[in-house]
Amino acid sequence: MVIISAERAFGAGNFTLIVTADHGGHDRDHGTNDPEDMTIPWIAWGQRVRPGSLVHHVNTVDTASTILWLFGVPEPNNIAGHPVFAAFANDLPHLPK
């Protein structure tokens, strides 16, 4: 349903979809700085995604940075994350060389 709605709103293939979790977790716990709590599943698909790419070890704070980067919005100076450049095609105009 999400993809159908996005296709209606933006046109087929004219969007990027990221499926993720808000946190990792171990031993039924989360919210710590433990790498098991901070590492999340992350799937990117769509117009700007590098075909066949697989990114491991995405940190929870990297999702927000990635979305800001995709939208072309400058990141605040105090943001903790970093865009997940490895998942995206090199021909994007704002992708660092």
Secondary structure, DSSP 4 states (H G I P E B T S, - for coil): -HHHHHHHHH-TT-SEEEEE-S---BTTB-SSS-HHHHEE-EEEEETTBPTT-----EETTHHHHHHHHHHTPPPPTT------GGGB-TT-TTS--
